Amino acid sequence: METAIHDLRAGFCAIVGLPNVGKSTLLNRMLGKKLVATSAKPQTTRDRILGVHSIALPGQDPARAQIAYVDTPGAQDGKGPLRKYMQNAAIGAANDADVVLYLVDATDRRGSRPGRLVDEDLAALGQATRAHPFVVGLNKVDRVAKPELLPLIEAWAGSAPGVDVIPLSAANGENVDVLERAIAKLLPVGPPLFPDDMTTDRSPQFIAQEIIREQLYHQLGKELPYASAVQVETWTERKGEIAIGAVIVVERSSQKPIVVGRAGSRIRELGIAGRAALTEAFGKPVHLSLFVKVLAEWSSAESDLRKLGYGGES
């Protein structure tokens, strides 16, 4: 059948993998903008996040592709509603996708092998991945010697018939374009799914929360309580500026001083860094007010999870 002029390759690609393999860094790299919080701390991503990217496919018919990437939390087992929600988000995204990108940390000796997909904590995700066309991305190759990388490529190439295995670096952009073309060729042909100027279905408030949360990870590092969240409560735009009031939520009274710091020093530094990052992201001056509140054991209560945006679009 002849391809219609308006048709292109278009579909959803779920980005899945173990925690801290670089999924969010890769999505930000492909989109060319900050959409998702990133840090060295595992489980930074807690929800499915959509990012839409259109690319050219020179010499192909169709000659364009619109890839709707779905970033997901790192796959893991664990107790409690928050961890269960995160695990289900990853598996659900893989089940719903046209193509799955299974991202691997090439520096992780145990986690980088194909056999890891059949381990108990990854079995459900592995099944969802293999039920679709999938591409394997070997990330962080800028930190791996070639003699160590080649056996890894061969192992994954032999793990499924015809699977593309792409070595890449989300940090510096190496081979990211090659990866996108490998994903695009597996997408169905049809009309675009989203307007050409659309990057995400998430609101500016959600993006602001991600940027503030990223700064929280950077400022506190290992001191950051796992069950901490950010919620934008006020948002006012006027005269080319944005005024944002956001709350940092922790679970215990003992955690509040960690975020506030001595005489408020830490939250002041967080506010300065957050304002700078938000101003860069939105291209206009941002005034940021931060507060800290305790919501006891919020990560264990499904009603509180919903209040903080886990379980619905923000």
Backbone as CSV, one residue per row, in Angstrom:
resi,resn,N_x,N_y,N_z,CA_x,CA_y,CA_z,C_x,C_y,C_z
1,MET,0.843,-1.188,0.000,0.000,0.000,0.000,0.885,1.246,0.000
2,GLU,0.533,2.244,-0.810,1.320,3.462,-0.906,1.171,4.294,0.363
3,THR,2.284,4.826,0.849,2.275,5.635,2.069,1.656,7.003,1.804
4,ALA,0.716,7.409,2.642,0.121,8.731,2.514,1.155,9.796,2.845
5,ILE,1.022,10.969,2.199,2.018,12.028,2.372,2.147,12.441,3.836
6,HIS,1.024,12.439,4.551,1.061,12.916,5.936,1.507,11.837,6.913
7,ASP,1.645,10.603,6.429,1.989,9.510,7.335,3.462,9.558,7.745
8,LEU,3.726,8.984,8.879,5.079,8.841,9.396,5.086,7.626,10.313
9,ARG,6.227,7.284,10.826,6.266,6.224,11.843,5.936,6.880,13.183
10,ALA,4.922,6.368,13.851,4.478,7.016,15.091,4.010,5.964,16.076
11,GLY,4.428,6.111,17.317,3.987,5.171,18.345,4.672,5.438,19.670
12,PHE,4.371,4.589,20.632,4.871,4.740,21.994,6.056,3.812,22.237
13,CYS,7.069,4.360,22.882,8.245,3.577,23.273,8.437,3.704,24.777
14,ALA,8.283,2.619,25.506,8.511,2.616,26.950,10.002,2.440,27.224
15,ILE,10.550,3.318,28.056,11.950,3.209,28.476,11.959,2.530,29.843
16,VAL,12.456,1.300,29.908,12.407,0.533,31.148,13.798,0.013,31.497
17,GLY,13.934,-0.453,32.734,15.199,-1.024,33.177,15.314,-0.957,34.682
18,LEU,16.440,-1.396,35.182,16.710,-1.350,36.613,16.842,0.101,37.094
19,PRO,16.786,0.326,38.396,17.007,1.687,38.906,18.388,2.214,38.546
20,ASN,18.445,3.512,38.268,19.713,4.224,38.108,20.529,3.810,36.883
21,VAL,19.842,3.364,35.822,20.570,3.019,34.596,20.664,4.206,33.637
22,GLY,19.963,5.316,33.957,20.065,6.510,33.134,18.867,6.780,32.242
23,LYS,17.706,6.229,32.592,16.514,6.397,31.748,16.102,7.866,31.632
24,SER,16.044,8.565,32.749,15.606,9.955,32.730,16.647,10.858,32.081
25,THR,17.917,10.586,32.313,18.979,11.346,31.647,18.871,11.185,30.141
26,LEU,18.580,9.978,29.692,18.430,9.716,28.255,17.233,10.465,27.684
27,LEU,16.102,10.435,28.376,14.925,11.138,27.873,15.198,12.638,27.770
28,ASN,15.789,13.221,28.790,16.132,14.645,28.738,17.072,14.939,27.571
29,ARG,18.021,14.057,27.321,18.958,14.222,26.218,18.232,14.193,24.881
30,MET,17.327,13.231,24.684,16.623,13.113,23.413,15.707,14.296,23.156
31,LEU,15.081,14.809,24.209,14.166,15.936,24.059,14.894,17.272,23.974
32,GLY,16.146,17.288,24.437,16.903,18.534,24.431,16.419,19.526,25.453
33,LYS,15.754,19.057,26.507,15.270,19.952,27.558,15.073,19.166,28.842
34,LYS,15.011,19.885,29.947,14.798,19.259,31.247,13.322,18.955,31.433
35,LEU,13.005,17.674,31.516,11.624,17.262,31.744,11.511,16.417,33.000
36,VAL,12.540,15.617,33.270,12.481,14.640,34.345,13.623,14.864,35.318
37,ALA,13.354,14.702,36.611,14.409,14.812,37.617,15.425,13.694,37.449
38,THR,16.700,14.039,37.567,17.764,13.041,37.504,18.693,13.227,38.696
39,SER,19.253,12.111,39.163,20.262,12.160,40.222,20.943,10.814,40.280
40,ALA,22.006,10.736,41.067,22.705,9.467,41.240,21.959,8.547,42.197
41,LYS,20.899,9.052,42.816,20.149,8.269,43.796,19.133,7.387,43.071
42,PRO,19.131,6.062,43.315,18.142,5.196,42.673,16.718,5.628,43.011
43,GLN,15.802,5.304,42.088,14.370,5.569,42.264,14.046,7.060,42.276
44,THR,14.832,7.865,41.549,14.491,9.276,41.423,13.163,9.444,40.683
45,THR,12.982,8.664,39.596,11.720,8.705,38.851,10.676,7.853,39.560
46,ARG,9.470,8.410,39.722,8.425,7.701,40.454,7.156,7.473,39.638
47,ASP,7.116,8.008,38.429,5.868,7.963,37.675,6.181,7.791,36.200
48,ARG,5.166,7.423,35.430,5.297,7.422,33.983,5.296,8.869,33.496
49,ILE,6.243,9.220,32.625,6.341,10.581,32.119,6.491,10.528,30.605
50,LEU,5.626,11.228,29.897,5.615,11.208,28.439,6.474,12.330,27.874
51,GLY,7.327,11.974,26.909,8.111,12.963,26.171,8.053,12.652,24.689
52,VAL,7.640,13.604,23.872,7.423,13.382,22.446,8.575,13.991,21.647
53,HIS,9.145,13.181,20.733,10.257,13.664,19.917,10.066,13.225,18.475
54,SER,10.164,14.178,17.549,10.089,13.880,16.125,11.492,13.899,15.535
55,ILE,11.796,12.925,14.673,13.118,12.833,14.053,12.965,12.577,12.559
56,ALA,13.995,12.948,11.808,14.041,12.662,10.373,14.642,11.279,10.149
57,LEU,14.159,10.608,9.105,14.673,9.303,8.719,15.113,9.379,7.256
58,PRO,16.280,9.966,7.004,16.733,10.177,5.615,16.804,8.877,4.826
59,GLY,16.295,8.934,3.601,16.361,7.770,2.720,15.335,6.704,3.008
60,GLN,14.441,6.946,3.953,13.428,5.950,4.292,12.047,6.455,3.895
61,ASP,11.105,5.537,3.832,9.719,5.889,3.543,8.840,5.206,4.588
62,PRO,8.214,5.980,5.476,8.205,7.443,5.609,9.572,7.986,6.049
63,ALA,9.762,9.263,5.818,11.044,9.906,6.101,11.062,10.598,7.454
64,ARG,9.998,10.431,8.262,9.932,11.046,9.589,9.350,10.051,10.577
65,ALA,9.652,10.288,11.845,9.065,9.479,12.911,8.722,10.380,14.083
66,GLN,7.620,10.076,14.726,7.241,10.751,15.965,7.227,9.687,17.064
67,ILE,8.178,9.800,17.977,8.326,8.796,19.036,7.809,9.375,20.344
68,ALA,6.820,8.721,20.911,6.274,9.138,22.205,6.933,8.274,23.281
69,TYR,7.972,8.818,23.897,8.710,8.076,24.918,7.966,8.123,26.248
70,VAL,7.977,7.005,26.953,7.394,6.954,28.287,8.500,6.545,29.256
71,ASP,8.989,7.519,30.023,9.994,7.239,31.043,9.312,6.577,32.231
72,THR,9.976,5.611,32.844,9.352,4.848,33.926,10.291,4.743,35.123
73,PRO,9.727,4.460,36.308,10.577,4.191,37.473,11.408,2.932,37.251
74,GLY,12.548,2.861,37.928,13.362,1.658,37.870,12.614,0.460,38.428
75,ALA,12.666,-0.656,37.707,11.932,-1.850,38.117,12.539,-2.430,39.391
76,GLN,11.680,-2.801,40.322,12.149,-3.336,41.601,10.985,-3.980,42.345
77,ASP,11.315,-4.907,43.202,10.339,-5.397,44.165,10.436,-4.527,45.411
78,GLY,9.432,-4.566,46.235,9.490,-3.813,47.477,8.126,-3.713,48.112
79,LYS,8.122,-3.438,49.400,6.863,-3.346,50.135,6.372,-1.901,50.150
80,GLY,5.078,-1.755,50.373,4.488,-0.437,50.522,3.846,0.052,49.245
81,PRO,2.822,0.897,49.372,2.084,1.397,48.209,2.937,2.170,47.212
82,LEU,3.912,2.972,47.684,4.718,3.762,46.759,5.563,2.862,45.869
83,ARG,6.248,1.903,46.450,7.076,0.994,45.642,6.212,0.154,44.707
84,LYS,5.056,-0.287,45.182,4.155,-1.065,44.332,3.667,-0.216,43.165
85,TYR,3.329,1.038,43.450,2.882,1.947,42.404,3.969,2.129,41.348
86,MET,5.214,2.296,41.785,6.321,2.499,40.854,6.567,1.262,39.999
87,GLN,6.513,0.084,40.610,6.698,-1.162,39.859,5.597,-1.339,38.829
88,ASN,4.361,-1.081,39.224,3.235,-1.228,38.293,3.315,-0.223,37.151
89,ALA,3.842,0.975,37.431,3.983,1.987,36.387,4.923,1.510,35.288
90,ALA,6.031,0.879,35.681,6.997,0.384,34.694,6.417,-0.756,33.876
91,ILE,5.800,-1.714,34.542,5.239,-2.871,33.838,4.078,-2.435,32.936
92,GLY,3.231,-1.530,33.438,2.111,-1.049,32.649,2.564,-0.324,31.396
93,ALA,3.607,0.497,31.506,4.124,1.214,30.341,4.652,0.247,29.293
94,ALA,5.361,-0.790,29.739,5.875,-1.789,28.795,4.736,-2.535,28.113
95,ASN,3.710,-2.884,28.869,2.567,-3.602,28.290,1.833,-2.771,27.246
96,ASP,1.787,-1.450,27.450,1.013,-0.566,26.577,1.790,-0.079,25.362
97,ALA,3.096,-0.328,25.312,3.954,0.289,24.299,3.894,-0.436,22.954
98,ASP,4.260,0.293,21.901,4.489,-0.324,20.592,5.878,-0.932,20.531
99,VAL,6.821,-0.262,21.186,8.217,-0.704,21.239,8.713,-0.491,22.657
100,VAL,9.575,-1.368,23.132,10.175,-1.215,24.452,11.677,-1.001,24.286
101,LEU,12.183,0.015,24.949,13.627,0.208,25.058,14.047,-0.295,26.426
102,TYR,14.803,-1.389,26.446,15.332,-1.892,27.710,16.731,-1.313,27.877
103,LEU,16.867,-0.397,28.834,18.126,0.315,29.041,18.948,-0.389,30.119
104,VAL,20.224,-0.553,29.818,21.140,-1.310,30.671,22.305,-0.404,31.071
105,ASP,22.734,-0.507,32.310,23.959,0.155,32.757,25.120,-0.777,32.430
106,ALA,25.901,-0.432,31.425,26.980,-1.310,30.973,28.080,-1.463,32.006
107,THR,28.102,-0.600,33.030,29.123,-0.709,34.074,28.709,-1.647,35.204
108,ASP,27.451,-2.094,35.181,26.914,-2.938,36.247,27.167,-4.397,35.894
109,ARG,28.125,-5.014,36.544,28.542,-6.364,36.157,27.409,-7.379,36.221
110,ARG,26.581,-7.295,37.259,25.488,-8.273,37.394,24.259,-7.848,36.603
111,GLY,23.873,-6.573,36.725,22.625,-6.128,36.135,22.646,-5.977,34.638
112,SER,23.844,-5.991,34.016,23.940,-5.726,32.585,23.761,-6.963,31.720
113,ARG,23.599,-8.116,32.313,23.513,-9.363,31.550,22.071,-9.738,31.229
114,PRO,21.830,-10.394,30.060,20.463,-10.766,29.686,19.762,-11.645,30.709
115,GLY,20.526,-12.484,31.407,19.920,-13.367,32.399,19.238,-12.639,33.532
116,ARG,19.587,-11.364,33.709,18.970,-10.576,34.786,17.468,-10.412,34.570
117,LEU,17.027,-10.466,33.305,15.614,-10.265,32.996,14.709,-11.392,33.495
118,VAL,15.286,-12.529,33.841,14.456,-13.631,34.317,14.495,-13.766,35.834
119,ASP,15.281,-12.922,36.510,15.290,-12.954,37.970,13.923,-12.544,38.510
120,GLU,13.634,-12.978,39.725,12.291,-12.796,40.277,11.826,-11.344,40.266
121,ASP,12.702,-10.406,40.638,12.280,-9.009,40.724,12.044,-8.360,39.362
122,LEU,12.578,-8.987,38.279,12.406,-8.429,36.940,11.552,-9.312,36.029
123,ALA,11.066,-10.426,36.546,10.377,-11.397,35.678,9.172,-10.789,34.970
124,ALA,8.346,-10.049,35.702,7.141,-9.463,35.083,7.520,-8.431,34.033
125,LEU,8.514,-7.595,34.331,8.957,-6.606,33.360,9.603,-7.286,32.156
126,GLY,10.383,-8.333,32.405,11.003,-9.071,31.315,9.976,-9.680,30.381
127,GLN,8.909,-10.209,30.950,7.841,-10.789,30.140,7.154,-9.718,29.299
128,ALA,6.881,-8.566,29.904,6.240,-7.472,29.162,7.156,-6.944,28.059
129,THR,8.451,-6.881,28.329,9.411,-6.400,27.334,9.469,-7.327,26.137
130,ARG,9.590,-8.626,26.396,9.742,-9.602,25.317,8.450,-9.831,24.539
131,ALA,7.322,-9.351,25.059,6.050,-9.488,24.348,5.914,-8.459,23.236
132,HIS,6.864,-7.515,23.128,6.827,-6.460,22.119,8.141,-6.426,21.354
133,PRO,8.152,-5.771,20.185,9.455,-5.459,19.590,10.266,-4.645,20.592
134,PHE,11.533,-4.996,20.794,12.314,-4.233,21.762,13.735,-4.011,21.278
135,VAL,14.312,-2.943,21.807,15.685,-2.548,21.517,16.431,-2.526,22.846
136,VAL,17.674,-2.967,22.833,18.506,-2.914,24.037,19.491,-1.762,23.905
137,GLY,19.465,-0.850,24.868,20.428,0.242,24.908,21.445,-0.009,26.000
138,LEU,22.715,-0.086,25.637,23.783,-0.277,26.625,24.344,1.092,26.973
139,ASN,23.913,1.629,28.101,24.262,2.996,28.479,25.574,3.047,29.260
140,LYS,26.131,4.244,29.331,27.351,4.551,30.089,28.589,3.885,29.485
141,VAL,28.577,3.706,28.141,29.726,3.061,27.509,30.964,3.943,27.525
142,ASP,30.794,5.233,27.824,31.955,6.112,27.969,32.785,5.740,29.186
143,ARG,32.242,4.863,30.038,32.953,4.439,31.243,33.353,2.963,31.205
144,VAL,33.262,2.351,30.005,33.570,0.915,29.865,34.621,0.721,28.774
145,ALA,35.645,-0.092,29.054,36.663,-0.394,28.051,36.065,-1.293,26.969
146,LYS,36.475,-1.089,25.720,35.905,-1.847,24.600,36.038,-3.365,24.763
147,PRO,37.171,-3.874,25.263,37.254,-5.333,25.441,36.180,-5.891,26.378
148,GLU,35.705,-5.072,27.319,34.642,-5.506,28.220,33.275,-5.335,27.588
149,LEU,33.164,-4.396,26.656,31.871,-4.090,26.049,31.462,-5.107,24.994
150,LEU,32.405,-5.589,24.218,32.066,-6.480,23.108,31.352,-7.762,23.543
151,PRO,31.800,-8.454,24.599,31.056,-9.649,25.038,29.632,-9.323,25.491
152,LEU,29.450,-8.137,26.040,28.126,-7.719,26.491,27.202,-7.503,25.291
153,ILE,27.710,-6.866,24.249,26.926,-6.674,23.026,26.538,-8.022,22.432
154,GLU,27.499,-8.942,22.383,27.236,-10.274,21.818,26.195,-11.029,22.636
155,ALA,26.267,-10.904,23.962,25.311,-11.606,24.826,23.888,-11.127,24.569
156,TRP,23.715,-9.817,24.464,22.373,-9.282,24.227,21.911,-9.556,22.803
157,ALA,22.827,-9.514,21.837,22.456,-9.800,20.448,21.941,-11.228,20.301
158,GLY,22.447,-12.117,21.135,22.007,-13.509,21.080,20.819,-13.811,21.970
159,SER,20.290,-12.790,22.654,19.204,-13.025,23.616,17.829,-13.100,22.970
160,ALA,17.684,-12.575,21.745,16.406,-12.601,21.034,16.683,-12.443,19.546
161,PRO,15.901,-13.089,18.691,16.146,-13.001,17.247,16.032,-11.572,16.732
162,GLY,17.061,-11.108,16.039,17.019,-9.819,15.367,17.000,-8.597,16.259
163,VAL,17.281,-8.738,17.533,17.224,-7.574,18.425,18.386,-6.621,18.145
164,ASP,18.086,-5.323,18.095,19.127,-4.315,17.949,19.727,-4.014,19.315
165,VAL,21.052,-3.991,19.384,21.770,-3.657,20.614,22.618,-2.425,20.317
166,ILE,22.312,-1.329,21.001,22.962,-0.056,20.705,23.781,0.407,21.903
167,PRO,25.118,0.443,21.785,25.933,1.054,22.850,25.814,2.569,22.776
168,LEU,25.669,3.233,23.920,25.436,4.677,23.908,25.876,5.307,25.220
169,SER,25.879,6.629,25.215,26.095,7.393,26.447,25.052,8.494,26.507
170,ALA,24.110,8.361,27.416,23.115,9.414,27.613,23.769,10.681,28.141
171,ALA,24.877,10.536,28.861,25.551,11.689,29.457,26.152,12.614,28.412
172,ASN,26.783,12.030,27.361,27.436,12.884,26.355,26.772,12.821,24.988
173,GLY,25.724,12.016,24.841,24.971,11.966,23.590,25.474,10.966,22.568
174,GLU,26.549,10.243,22.865,27.114,9.291,21.912,26.075,8.241,21.499
175,ASN,25.846,8.114,20.193,24.976,7.095,19.596,23.496,7.240,19.947
176,VAL,23.101,8.336,20.572,21.682,8.508,20.899,20.843,8.606,19.627
177,ASP,21.391,9.256,18.589,20.673,9.332,17.311,20.519,7.960,16.674
178,VAL,21.530,7.118,16.810,21.457,5.747,16.281,20.370,4.963,17.013
179,LEU,20.312,5.143,18.323,19.286,4.475,19.119,17.890,4.897,18.672
180,GLU,17.680,6.196,18.463,16.355,6.669,18.072,15.935,6.103,16.717
181,ARG,16.862,6.000,15.793,16.526,5.419,14.481,16.177,3.942,14.601
182,ALA,16.866,3.227,15.502,16.559,1.807,15.713,15.164,1.633,16.292
183,ILE,14.766,2.533,17.187,13.414,2.497,17.760,12.387,2.842,16.688
184,ALA,12.678,3.897,15.899,11.715,4.397,14.920,11.344,3.340,13.890
185,LYS,12.301,2.531,13.460,12.003,1.565,12.396,11.041,0.464,12.852
186,LEU,10.835,0.339,14.177,9.920,-0.669,14.706,8.515,-0.122,14.945
187,LEU,8.322,1.180,14.764,7.025,1.794,15.011,6.102,1.613,13.811
188,PRO,4.800,1.569,14.034,3.857,1.453,12.917,3.787,2.735,12.100
189,VAL,3.367,2.616,10.858,3.176,3.759,9.980,1.746,4.273,10.115
190,GLY,1.615,5.590,10.208,0.287,6.176,10.336,0.392,7.662,10.560
191,PRO,-0.716,8.306,10.874,-0.692,9.747,11.127,-0.016,10.047,12.460
192,PRO,0.440,11.283,12.667,1.050,11.646,13.952,0.056,11.501,15.100
193,LEU,0.587,11.166,16.267,-0.250,10.993,17.457,-0.460,12.297,18.206
194,PHE,0.477,13.236,18.039,0.447,14.484,18.793,0.789,15.654,17.875
195,PRO,0.416,16.870,18.255,0.807,18.054,17.472,2.325,18.165,17.378
196,ASP,2.809,18.761,16.297,4.251,18.861,16.065,4.985,19.619,17.162
197,ASP,4.307,20.584,17.790,4.984,21.401,18.791,4.857,20.856,20.214
198,MET,4.316,19.667,20.350,4.112,19.105,21.687,5.345,18.330,22.135
199,THR,5.775,18.587,23.370,6.904,17.863,23.956,6.459,16.894,25.033
200,THR,5.455,17.277,25.814,4.969,16.417,26.885,3.513,16.745,27.182
201,ASP,2.829,15.791,27.813,1.458,16.042,28.255,1.425,16.528,29.705
202,ARG,2.591,16.675,30.293,2.662,17.128,31.682,2.588,18.644,31.767
203,SER,2.023,19.125,32.851,1.826,20.557,33.043,3.139,21.243,33.439
204,PRO,3.220,22.573,33.254,4.395,23.299,33.757,4.591,23.115,35.256
205,GLN,3.486,22.968,36.003,3.596,22.752,37.454,4.305,21.434,37.759
206,PHE,3.984,20.397,36.991,4.643,19.109,37.194,6.134,19.223,36.897
207,ILE,6.465,19.887,35.787,7.872,20.051,35.430,8.606,20.833,36.514
208,ALA,7.956,21.852,37.065,8.567,22.615,38.159,8.828,21.716,39.361
209,GLN,7.874,20.856,39.687,8.062,19.927,40.805,9.264,19.024,40.568
210,GLU,9.420,18.530,39.333,10.552,17.669,39.008,11.869,18.421,39.160
211,ILE,11.897,19.674,38.701,13.128,20.459,38.788,13.496,20.752,40.247
212,ILE,12.507,21.091,41.057,12.767,21.337,42.480,13.213,20.053,43.168
213,ARG,12.575,18.953,42.818,12.929,17.671,43.436,14.350,17.273,43.058
214,GLU,14.740,17.544,41.821,16.109,17.251,41.401,17.104,18.055,42.232
215,GLN,16.806,19.340,42.461,17.686,20.155,43.283,17.748,19.635,44.721
216,LEU,16.635,19.102,45.186,16.597,18.514,46.518,17.556,17.325,46.609
217,TYR,17.545,16.486,45.576,18.492,15.363,45.532,19.926,15.869,45.508
218,HIS,20.187,16.873,44.695,21.550,17.375,44.569,22.042,18.023,45.862
219,GLN,21.175,18.738,46.554,21.570,19.457,47.763,21.784,18.512,48.945
220,LEU,20.904,17.523,49.074,20.948,16.677,50.268,21.710,15.372,50.061
221,GLY,21.795,14.894,48.824,22.522,13.655,48.561,22.006,12.505,49.400
222,LYS,22.912,11.839,50.085,22.547,10.657,50.876,21.713,11.007,52.107
223,GLU,21.711,12.270,52.500,20.905,12.671,53.654,19.417,12.770,53.327
224,LEU,19.088,12.827,52.036,17.692,13.013,51.648,16.839,11.829,52.064
225,PRO,15.781,12.062,52.827,14.875,10.955,53.164,14.240,10.383,51.898
226,TYR,14.168,9.042,51.802,13.581,8.416,50.612,12.173,8.931,50.381
227,ALA,11.369,8.968,51.430,9.972,9.392,51.294,9.870,10.907,51.420
228,SER,10.388,11.593,50.422,10.212,13.039,50.338,9.581,13.350,48.991
229,ALA,8.775,14.395,48.937,8.068,14.745,47.710,7.978,16.254,47.615
230,VAL,7.659,16.740,46.427,7.488,18.171,46.197,6.118,18.404,45.585
231,GLN,5.415,19.405,46.074,4.102,19.747,45.538,4.009,21.260,45.343
232,VAL,3.723,21.675,44.106,3.495,23.095,43.830,2.093,23.456,44.296
233,GLU,2.002,24.437,45.188,0.697,24.836,45.733,0.178,26.132,45.144
234,THR,1.079,27.030,44.742,0.632,28.283,44.117,1.466,28.552,42.876
235,TRP,0.835,29.152,41.872,1.499,29.427,40.591,0.867,30.685,40.022
236,THR,1.637,31.745,39.912,1.116,33.015,39.403,2.048,33.545,38.322
237,GLU,1.491,33.870,37.152,2.270,34.453,36.065,1.832,35.900,35.866
238,ARG,2.816,36.801,35.852,2.504,38.207,35.630,3.746,38.943,35.137
239,LYS,3.531,39.817,34.148,4.593,40.686,33.628,5.863,39.907,33.279
240,GLY,5.675,38.770,32.614,6.822,37.988,32.160,7.570,37.258,33.242
241,GLU,6.962,37.104,34.415,7.592,36.394,35.524,6.646,35.316,36.058
242,ILE,7.210,34.352,36.770,6.414,33.318,37.416,6.734,33.316,38.900
243,ALA,5.714,33.320,39.725,5.888,33.182,41.176,5.360,31.811,41.577
244,ILE,6.217,30.995,42.170,5.870,29.624,42.530,6.003,29.435,44.032
245,GLY,4.987,28.867,44.638,5.058,28.456,46.030,4.986,26.941,46.087
246,ALA,6.008,26.304,46.634,6.076,24.843,46.648,6.352,24.330,48.050
247,VAL,5.843,23.143,48.320,6.019,22.496,49.614,6.846,21.233,49.430
248,ILE,7.834,21.064,50.281,8.602,19.820,50.349,7.998,18.986,51.472
249,VAL,7.557,17.790,51.140,6.858,16.933,52.092,7.782,15.824,52.572
250,VAL,7.870,15.661,53.886,8.609,14.547,54.489,7.661,13.766,55.402
251,GLU,8.127,12.611,55.859,7.239,11.725,56.620,7.331,11.887,58.133
252,ARG,8.481,12.367,58.616,8.694,12.409,60.065,9.214,13.774,60.490
253,SER,8.864,14.155,61.720,9.322,15.443,62.251,10.842,15.514,62.296
254,SER,11.497,14.382,62.521,12.956,14.368,62.595,13.611,14.650,61.246
255,GLN,12.842,14.503,60.154,13.400,14.731,58.820,13.341,16.203,58.414
256,LYS,12.456,16.944,59.027,12.275,18.353,58.639,13.556,19.166,58.836
257,PRO,14.257,19.043,59.974,15.491,19.818,60.145,16.564,19.480,59.117
258,ILE,16.544,18.246,58.580,17.522,17.854,57.561,17.348,18.709,56.315
259,VAL,16.088,18.931,55.941,15.794,19.710,54.741,15.985,21.212,54.996
260,VAL,15.569,21.671,56.175,15.661,23.100,56.477,17.107,23.530,56.704
261,GLY,17.883,22.698,57.406,19.270,23.029,57.698,19.384,23.974,58.885
262,ARG,20.603,24.165,59.364,20.835,25.030,60.519,20.464,26.474,60.173
263,ALA,19.561,27.042,60.963,19.085,28.421,60.766,18.545,28.636,59.355
264,GLY,18.020,27.560,58.749,17.416,27.680,57.420,18.405,27.731,56.274
265,SER,19.666,27.383,56.544,20.713,27.531,55.528,20.487,26.624,54.314
266,ARG,20.041,25.396,54.595,19.913,24.444,53.484,18.752,24.798,52.565
267,ILE,17.635,25.170,53.132,16.486,25.483,52.278,16.719,26.788,51.513
268,ARG,17.528,27.690,52.070,17.894,28.900,51.321,18.724,28.536,50.096
269,GLU,19.710,27.648,50.297,20.535,27.211,49.171,19.691,26.473,48.132
270,LEU,18.756,25.661,48.614,17.860,24.951,47.716,17.017,25.936,46.903
271,GLY,16.542,26.992,47.561,15.753,28.008,46.873,16.550,28.721,45.797
272,ILE,17.812,29.056,46.093,18.674,29.737,45.114,18.910,28.842,43.897
273,ALA,19.262,27.572,44.154,19.519,26.636,43.052,18.236,26.359,42.267
274,GLY,17.127,26.217,42.984,15.853,25.947,42.327,15.418,27.099,41.442
275,ARG,15.567,28.328,41.918,15.197,29.494,41.108,16.010,29.551,39.819
276,ALA,17.305,29.297,39.937,18.167,29.341,38.751,17.750,28.269,37.735
277,ALA,17.496,27.050,38.221,17.120,25.956,37.313,15.757,26.202,36.682
278,LEU,14.819,26.718,37.443,13.481,26.994,36.923,13.509,28.134,35.905
279,THR,14.300,29.168,36.185,14.429,30.289,35.254,14.987,29.821,33.920
280,GLU,15.983,28.946,33.980,16.559,28.400,32.742,15.539,27.549,31.997
281,ALA,14.784,26.731,32.725,13.821,25.821,32.087,12.670,26.561,31.430
282,PHE,12.168,27.610,32.081,10.984,28.305,31.569,11.309,29.565,30.771
283,GLY,12.585,29.960,30.738,12.990,31.083,29.920,12.476,32.422,30.394
284,LYS,12.178,32.528,31.674,11.718,33.796,32.248,12.036,33.796,33.740
285,PRO,12.115,34.959,34.367,12.439,35.001,35.800,11.413,34.243,36.633
286,VAL,11.907,33.527,37.627,11.043,32.759,38.527,11.332,33.172,39.964
287,HIS,10.279,33.465,40.717,10.385,33.706,42.153,9.864,32.451,42.857
288,LEU,10.705,31.852,43.692,10.376,30.566,44.309,10.328,30.699,45.823
289,SER,9.215,30.277,46.409,9.084,30.209,47.865,8.939,28.744,48.258
290,LEU,9.772,28.286,49.178,9.770,26.888,49.593,9.403,26.756,51.063
291,PHE,8.615,25.752,51.362,8.229,25.431,52.729,8.385,23.922,52.928
292,VAL,8.519,23.510,54.167,8.632,22.088,54.485,7.508,21.717,55.433
293,LYS,6.827,20.612,55.134,5.789,20.147,56.054,5.903,18.640,56.234
294,VAL,5.393,18.185,57.352,5.408,16.759,57.687,4.034,16.178,57.419
295,LEU,3.996,15.117,56.617,2.778,14.355,56.373,3.088,12.922,56.777
296,ALA,2.678,12.561,57.980,3.126,11.321,58.605,2.859,10.099,57.725
297,GLU,3.959,9.348,57.446,3.892,8.071,56.732,3.106,8.170,55.424
298,TRP,3.307,9.268,54.678,2.519,9.459,53.462,2.770,8.383,52.419
299,SER,3.989,7.840,52.367,4.294,6.848,51.333,3.617,5.506,51.594
300,SER,3.026,5.347,52.780,2.332,4.100,53.118,0.819,4.225,53.024
301,ALA,0.337,5.405,52.677,-1.119,5.645,52.626,-1.521,5.983,51.196
302,GLU,-2.364,5.159,50.605,-2.741,5.364,49.212,-3.460,6.692,49.002
303,SER,-4.235,7.142,49.975,-4.931,8.425,49.829,-3.932,9.578,49.766
304,ASP,-2.875,9.505,50.590,-1.854,10.548,50.567,-1.045,10.492,49.274
305,LEU,-0.786,9.286,48.763,-0.092,9.160,47.486,-0.853,9.885,46.387
306,ARG,-2.169,9.696,46.364,-2.990,10.364,45.340,-2.952,11.881,45.504
307,LYS,-2.969,12.352,46.761,-2.914,13.797,47.002,-1.623,14.400,46.456
308,LEU,-0.555,13.630,46.502,0.751,14.125,46.047,1.020,13.810,44.570
309,GLY,0.000,13.292,43.882,0.112,13.129,42.431,0.516,11.767,41.958
310,TYR,0.712,10.801,42.849,1.070,9.454,42.434,-0.196,8.634,42.238
311,GLY,-0.495,8.405,40.971,-1.710,7.683,40.675,-2.610,8.435,39.720
312,GLY,-2.195,9.643,39.339,-2.952,10.419,38.377,-2.055,11.434,37.720
313,GLU,-2.522,12.041,36.636,-1.727,13.045,35.931,-1.637,14.318,36.767
314,SER,-0.507,14.993,36.663,-0.292,16.221,37.424,-0.249,17.405,36.495
